[in-house]
Amino acid sequence: MHICQLAGEYPNRWGGLGTAAYNLSKALASKGHKITVITRKGGGKYPEIEGVDVIEVKWAKLPMEFTRSFGRRALKSLQKLHRNHPVDIIHFHAPLIAWNEKQFRKANAIAPIITSLHGSWLGEKRGLQSSAKFGEPGTWGNVNDIGIRMFADYYAKFENIAINNSEVCVANSIATKNDFISNYEPPSNWNCESILWGIDAQLYRPMHHDSEDDTVRASEIRKKYTIDSNANIILAVGRLAARKGHGFLISSFAELLEKLPNSHLVIIGRGNLRKKLLRKVKQLSIQDSVSILGGMSFEKIAEWYRISSVIAYPSFYEGQGLIPLESMASGTPCIAFDMPPLTEMLDENVGGLCEINIKSLADSMYELLSSKDLNKLGSAGRHRVLDKFTIEGNANDFISIYEKVISNTKI
């Protein structure tokens, strides 16, 4: 099959959607399928994969409206591609691309459309409202977040158009599917499945304690960032944006330090909240115990997962969230808020779930670090990922959907 993925994110423009599109492309190509990815221009040099072509298109750098701009140019590029290399399936990754009904009709004339639902604009808006409620720094400091808060209701209409003009929709969690059922207007005969994205379990792997290379590398990283060799490392990975809850985590970590002073918080992510977060760290007088690092390669992030004691994921909203799975695959327990979709991946057998308050998060981190067998939890998490959340499993699931849709449209 020739599968065309329309994805507003793709390496090196990283995000959960971009990671999913990249991993799926790689896995489908390994099974002999031809993949073309149409994405936004300007993300940097993308990784080359045999069997995967990437077409970059221009887009207007305007909050929310970039989805329409990218959508228009992506459609033109799709039509040109189809004339030269006929497309069998269009895989539309919402919400970072938006088409109106006329544009969907044009695309449907080319090939059947499968729409992946990576969360929703209305869900993003709720997440930002929650972050503001809990005093998260920068809730009005990011132009894209402001755009979501002001215009999510308007752009949700394009999500409604997508779910009403696709052969099949695939939500990235049961929570996302329920979000669309409750807050949007799907057709009465809506064909929607739920498939949680998997992760690269070869890249994200546990530390081999009998490996001299792993041991030396762990020591080098701790030394570089002045982290004591015996310190507990609490790691948070994610964009420095209000709904990710990093300010909330810093407050909880300050409470944890009172009980476990030999602990160090590491936050990895890009974003414009770094100065605000560092200011909060200084106000709490915990500068020596917190490191806020910029973006880095997947390979380097994977090293941090391996050497950390616990991963904290205090996000106020996710369509799915890949960080818990990357953590589990690395053999490191993850703690997050006790709410869907995180409960579709996490439980007390592989990590921890806590209430959405600073004390509960601090207490849960303390309990994991002081009372539980981290190695046992980490091993259980690794086995769960290998059993349920792999890239290969995603590829097989989507191939089945593609083939069924193509078969039905030929009847």
Secondary structure in CASP SS format (residue, H / E / C, confidence):
PFRMAT SS
TARGET T0000
AUTHOR 0000-0000-0000
METHOD secondary structure of the structure
MODEL  1
M C 1.00
H E 1.00
I E 1.00
C E 1.00
Q E 1.00
L E 1.00
A C 1.00
G C 1.00
E C 1.00
Y E 1.00
P C 1.00
N C 1.00
R E 1.00
W C 1.00
G C 1.00
G H 1.00
L H 1.00
G H 1.00
T H 1.00
A H 1.00
A H 1.00
Y H 1.00
N H 1.00
L H 1.00
S H 1.00
K H 1.00
A H 1.00
L H 1.00
A H 1.00
S H 1.00
K C 1.00
G C 1.00
H C 1.00
K E 1.00
I E 1.00
T E 1.00
V E 1.00
I E 1.00
T E 1.00
R E 1.00
K C 1.00
G C 1.00
G C 1.00
G C 1.00
K C 1.00
Y C 1.00
P C 1.00
E C 1.00
I E 1.00
E C 1.00
G C 1.00
V E 1.00
D E 1.00
V E 1.00
I E 1.00
E E 1.00
V E 1.00
K C 1.00
W C 1.00
A C 1.00
K C 1.00
L C 1.00
P C 1.00
M C 1.00
E C 1.00
F H 1.00
T H 1.00
R H 1.00
S H 1.00
F H 1.00
G H 1.00
R H 1.00
R H 1.00
A H 1.00
L H 1.00
K H 1.00
S H 1.00
L H 1.00
Q H 1.00
K H 1.00
L H 1.00
H H 1.00
R H 1.00
N H 1.00
H C 1.00
P C 1.00
V C 1.00
D C 1.00
I E 1.00
I E 1.00
H E 1.00
F E 1.00
H E 1.00
A E 1.00
P C 1.00
L C 1.00
I C 1.00
A C 1.00
W C 1.00
N C 1.00
E H 1.00
K H 1.00
Q H 1.00
F H 1.00
R H 1.00
K H 1.00
A H 1.00
N H 1.00
A C 1.00
I C 1.00
A C 1.00
P C 1.00
I E 1.00
I E 1.00
T E 1.00
S E 1.00
L E 1.00
H C 1.00
G C 1.00
S C 1.00
W H 1.00
L H 1.00
G H 1.00
E H 1.00
K H 1.00
R H 1.00
G H 1.00
L H 1.00
Q H 1.00
S H 1.00
S H 1.00
A H 1.00
K H 1.00
F C 1.00
G C 1.00
E C 1.00
P C 1.00
G C 1.00
T C 1.00
W C 1.00
G C 1.00
N C 1.00
V H 1.00
N H 1.00
D H 1.00
I H 1.00
G H 1.00
I H 1.00
R H 1.00
M H 1.00
F H 1.00
A H 1.00
D H 1.00
Y H 1.00
Y H 1.00
A H 1.00
K H 1.00
F H 1.00
E H 1.00
N H 1.00
I H 1.00
A H 1.00
I H 1.00
N H 1.00
N C 1.00
S C 1.00
E C 1.00
V E 1.00
C E 1.00
V E 1.00
A E 1.00
N C 1.00
S C 1.00
I H 1.00
A H 1.00
T H 1.00
K H 1.00
N H 1.00
D H 1.00
F H 1.00
I H 1.00
S H 1.00
N H 1.00
Y C 1.00
E C 1.00
P C 1.00
P C 1.00
S C 1.00
N C 1.00
W C 1.00
N C 1.00
C E 1.00
E E 1.00
S E 1.00
I C 1.00
L C 1.00
W C 1.00
G C 1.00
I E 1.00
D C 1.00
A C 1.00
Q C 1.00
L C 1.00
Y C 1.00
R C 1.00
P C 1.00
M C 1.00
H C 1.00
H C 1.00
D C 1.00
S C 1.00
E H 1.00
D H 1.00
D H 1.00
T H 1.00
V H 1.00
R H 1.00
A H 1.00
S H 1.00
E H 1.00
I H 1.00
R H 1.00
K H 1.00
K H 1.00
Y C 1.00
T C 1.00
I C 1.00
D C 1.00
S C 1.00
N C 1.00
A C 1.00
N E 1.00
I E 1.00
I E 1.00
L E 1.00
A E 1.00
V E 1.00
G C 1.00
R C 1.00
L C 1.00
A C 1.00
A H 1.00
R H 1.00
K H 1.00
G C 1.00
H H 1.00
G H 1.00
F H 1.00
L H 1.00
I H 1.00
S H 1.00
S H 1.00
F H 1.00
A H 1.00
E H 1.00
L H 1.00
L H 1.00
E H 1.00
K H 1.00
L C 1.00
P C 1.00
N C 1.00
S E 1.00
H E 1.00
L E 1.00
V E 1.00
I E 1.00
I E 1.00
G C 1.00
R C 1.00
G C 1.00
N C 1.00
L C 1.00
R H 1.00
K H 1.00
K H 1.00
L H 1.00
L H 1.00
R H 1.00
K H 1.00
V H 1.00
K H 1.00
Q H 1.00
L C 1.00
S C 1.00
I C 1.00
Q H 1.00
D H 1.00
S H 1.00
V E 1.00
S E 1.00
I E 1.00
L E 1.00
G C 1.00
G C 1.00
M C 1.00
S C 1.00
F H 1.00
E H 1.00
K H 1.00
I H 1.00
A H 1.00
E H 1.00
W H 1.00
Y H 1.00
R H 1.00
I H 1.00
S C 1.00
S C 1.00
V E 1.00
I E 1.00
A E 1.00
Y E 1.00
P C 1.00
S C 1.00
F C 1.00
Y C 1.00
E C 1.00
G C 1.00
Q C 1.00
G C 1.00
L C 1.00
I H 1.00
P H 1.00
L H 1.00
E H 1.00
S H 1.00
M H 1.00
A H 1.00
S C 1.00
G C 1.00
T C 1.00
P C 1.00
C E 1.00
I E 1.00
A E 1.00
F E 1.00
D C 1.00
M C 1.00
P C 1.00
P C 1.00
L H 1.00
T H 1.00
E H 1.00
M C 1.00
L C 1.00
D C 1.00
E C 1.00
N C 1.00
V C 1.00
G E 1.00
G E 1.00
L E 1.00
C E 1.00
E C 1.00
I C 1.00
N C 1.00
I H 1.00
K H 1.00
S H 1.00
L H 1.00
A H 1.00
D H 1.00
S H 1.00
M H 1.00
Y H 1.00
E H 1.00
L H 1.00
L H 1.00
S H 1.00
S H 1.00
K C 1.00
D C 1.00
L H 1.00
N H 1.00
K H 1.00
L H 1.00
G H 1.00
S H 1.00
A H 1.00
G H 1.00
R H 1.00
H H 1.00
R H 1.00
V H 1.00
L H 1.00
D H 1.00
K H 1.00
F C 1.00
T E 1.00
I H 1.00
E H 1.00
G H 1.00
N H 1.00
A H 1.00
N H 1.00
D H 1.00
F H 1.00
I H 1.00
S H 1.00
I H 1.00
Y H 1.00
E H 1.00
K H 1.00
V H 1.00
I H 1.00
S H 1.00
N H 1.00
T H 1.00
K H 1.00
I C 1.00
END
